[in-house]
Amino acid sequence: MVSSYLTAAKSGLLAQRISQSQQLLKNCNLCPRNCNVDRLAGESGLCNTGAVAKVSSYGAHFGEEAVLVGKRGSGTIFFCGCSLLCVFCQNYDISHAKNSSCLPMDELQLARLMVSLQEQGCNNINLVTPGHLVPQILGALPHAVKNGLKVPIVYNSSGYDKVSTLKLLDGIIDIYMPDFKFWSAHSAKRYANAKNYPETAQKALKEMHRQVGDLKINKKGEAKQGLIVRHLLMPGGAEETDAILKFLAKEISVNCFVNIMDQYRVAGTARQFPELNAVIYAEEYQQAIQKAKKYGLTRLNNS
């Protein structure tokens, strides 16, 4: 299966989307925050990112889903900044802080990084927290293609993505891997100051699935195209988990590939919220797995 962006580069679609996305940086409304700052002039909004992408770290990552890791890892690029900013973020120092250790990368540097990860044998290029950097990522791709990039690209997001921005990626991104964090507007407001997260994520996941469909895996067990949805179990969040799993089965697809994650830990500023000072027990994880199966979801990570 040929990676989507290669076809887009040949047809001229990629060049068109680069131009469209760059215009959005002048009065930035790439994400649902709609900060309306001029990032081309160096201004930054909630994501704390101007015209140039900033990278925290990169390399072959073996802690991702098995269908992404393969034998030589997922070529993961951790971007600095975020449009959601959860209080319990496990990468809090990267997403929230004005991190001096973040490395600015222009389009050529980002392209070289992508190609370098492929040359190391990585199965894919895994872009972590990319929503505020769509123009920069698109701009890097022609250079990467010119230098031989061909592995699938993974859009690894919080799920807090605008449909209009996702449409710029239609025919370019191979694998979407969003989180679905909150079903309750109250939780989204309390833990991320994003009351509209639930409705935004629902629309985003529907658009992602429209573009790439259910996950396609080759004979080697490697993901090549499609949707992977992650859901992190939260303390006291059983009802929200149930609603999210039901939504995935009823509104996305019973063939949706879902990773129910039990690795919540107290991080960031979560200690300021008494209800978040807890752990997820094995029984809670098993109950979530059973709920997923009850709704007909059988493509569960590592099950």
Secondary structure, 3 states (H helix, E strand, C coil): CCCHHHHHHHHCHHHHHHHHHHHHHHHCCCCCCCCCCCHHHCCCCCCCCCCCEEEEEEEEECCCCHHHHCCCCEEEEEECCCCCCCCCCCCHHHHCCCCCCCEEECHHHHHHHHHHHHHCCCCCEEEECCHHHHHHHHHHHHHHHHCCCCCCEEEEECCCCCHHHHHCCCCCCCEEEEECCCCCHHHHHHHHCCCCHHHHHHHHHHHHHHHHCECEECCCCCEEEEEEEEEECCCCCHHHHHHHHHHHHHHHCCCCEEEEECCCCCCCCHHHCHHHCCCCCHHHHHHHHHHHHHCCCCCECCC
